[in-house]
Amino acid sequence: MVMILRVLLTIAAIVLTTHGVSAADLNSLSGVVQSGGSSSSQPLAHINVTLFEATDGLPTALGRTTTDAAGRFSIRSSRSTSPTIFFVQADVSESVRFVAILGPELPTAVTINELTTVAASYSMAQFLRTGVISGNAFGLRIAAGMNDNIVATATGQSSPVLLSSPNADQTNSLRSTRSLANLLAACAKNPGVTASLFALTTPPSGRTPRNTAEALANLARDPGQNVDGIYALTLLSDSYAPPLSTQPDAWTVTIKVNDSGNDDRLISGPGNITFDKRGYAWATNNTFQGTPNSGDFNLVFKPNGQPADGSNGTPLSPLLGGGLLGGGFGVTIDLYGSVWFGNFGWGSCSGCNPSPDGNGSVSLFTLTGVPVSPSDGYQGGPVRVMGMAADEYGNIWIGSNGNDSIYVFRYGNPRWSVGFQQYEGSQPFAVELADDGTVWVTNGGGFTGAYPSSVARYALVNGALQQRFLHFVGKALKAMVLDSVGNAWIASQGDNQIYLFAPNGAELGHFNGGGIDGPWGITVDGEDNIWVGNFGPLELGNNFTGRLSKLWGINAPSGHKVGDPISPSTGYTVPTAGSEVLLHNGEPLYGSQGPASLIPMMRQTALAIDQAGNIWSLNNWKPAFNTDTIGKNPGGDGVIIFVGLAPPPRPTQCEIGSGQDDCASNEPPLKRLWR
């Protein structure tokens, strides 16, 4: 009865969509449904194929047909563009479903097979929880762009992005997608394999998947589950080659990005990252590649990871000017959409010692990438800026690492600056804005924790900064994030712990596990679980393999406690498939005279989750500590994007991809009068 109702609803949707539209107004999508890779593909005849437009509820069916004996089909649609996305699905059997994501513009041709299904399930993992693709248009469009990084839907083959450096066999994701496609090929031939897949991908206390696309989406969201069982199923077909040669530690799929937009300024030590209202990612950059010297540029990426190209009012990457010098951990977006960067500045270059009367410590850019700050940046007190945050009144909160102080540029005006002098050696690192307008600060006590570390909270009262509390804790504190109830989660790099504090400053516990090793970056997802980027130990002789860790947050389910690890003991890593890591210009990571590196995921300093659930994690330092420090070649090579892995966070202001058209609709008094 349920199946009959679904068919009737689909037919009704098709009739309603095409009613009153002439044949001349219809757009045609032609394609083929097949099983297997390019060398062994088999057409699938007499398969029901449906073209859909995604919505925030049930998708709208735009057309339906059946494949011919050669597996080919054609569907006519009244729409060629969508405010959300189009996708097409083929019901190979009651349980085996192949899907291809088409994006916001309807193409003329598509191939639907196992590989397009892997790409669809992973890119849409956060929107494929109920058996259908459903979600907000902003997130769906970002997810569609990530789908295109995995597969070329016209041919059903791996995308050029995944086939080329810095991906290809420099990471294992190309082979992982082929292995998963082999699993689906086995499902298409054997219902028993499908049943096994469903059993292995059923969430704890969740429902059994109803089709293969849903099963893979479950795996994408929880890639550490039943890894060995999944791997065994992938070995039942060899249609897509070459696949993984060994079992992975988790079934993640990643896209690595290393293009700054200009090889004269290769990515070198991205430090922190945030998203604007369009989903563009703005990142700081530490050095010039291959040197320890401060870089004079920062980075901007499109939502799909490509460098911003300056088209249609978007910024051009790399960013230049405005006093940029050795970008560290400071980046934030104010309520007007303008982007603020902190400049740490170091190394052997002219005027690399920021001070109130020297090089700039804060830089400001418009949303289009135009520098607003002068060539030496803004002053106003801060020295060697690290963490930054923008509040709802346009105030810019600043952690001044170089002079142990906290500053606020009131209403974003560097000439209207107030400060608070902390204890000697506090060296503030991260700054996080609470819902009540107060700000949390981590004091690292130096990068290695030579001085006492602490956490503090500040309020701006009648134009002056007041310290609400100060608690000494941990060692070499780094990043911090606030969950939905205001608890602070703090990465303590020096003692390998994650500390949890209540809003009133009471310590609630400390945690590790799940691959945590030298934690540095930290963020919270839409389900209040905690993600940690690991830098590793700061010691000679260490050659660190980067990893991403996940802990249960405040909503830990029955049988788990807050802070328990979710990720495997290795963390989520990005293994090599055997090829040497190369920079974007084709040179080896450590240069032609240096050691070859087979570690694509390096020392992580920050991570952020976009509105499609992709986790962007930054390769800040290279893996080999001896070579990096003694050889003075520390800067990591780019960004690792874990596809569809985390529930998107709640949008806040203009900073986390809210998709708002006007972030300055409620502008405070004195707005921009100084500019």
Secondary structure, DSSP 4 states (H G I P E B T S, - for coil): -HHHHHHHHHHHHHHHHHTT--GGG-EEEEEEEEES-TTT-EE--S-EEEEEE--SSSPEEEEEEE--TTSEEEEEES-SEEEEEEEEEEESSSS-EEEEEEEEE--SEEEESHHHHHHHHHHTGGG-SSSS----HHHHHHHHHHHHHHEETTTTEE-HHHHSTTSGGGSSHHHHHHHHHHHHHHHHH-HHHHHHHHHHTPPTTSPPPSSHHHHHHHHHHSTTTTHHHHHHHHTT--SSSS--SS--SS---EEEE---S-GGG----EEEEEE-TTS-EEEEE-B-TTSSSBPSEEEEE-TTSSBPB-GGG--BSSEE-TT--SEEEEEEE-TTS-EEEEE---SSSTT-S--TTSS-SEEEE-TTS-B-S-TT-B-SS--SEEEEEE-TTS-EEEEEGGGTEEEEEGGG-TTSEEEEE--TT--EEEEEE-TTS-EEEEE-SSTT--S--EEEEEEEETTEEEEEEEEE-SSSEEEEEE-TTS-EEEEETTTTEEEEE-TTS-EEEEE--TT-SSEEEEEE-TTS-EEEEE-----TT-B----EEEE--TTPPTT--TT-B-S-TT-B-----SPPPB-TTS-BTT-TTS-----SS-EEEEEEE-TTSPEEEEEEE-SBHHHHHHTT--EEEEEEEETT-SPPPPP-TTTS----S-TTTTPPTTTTTT-
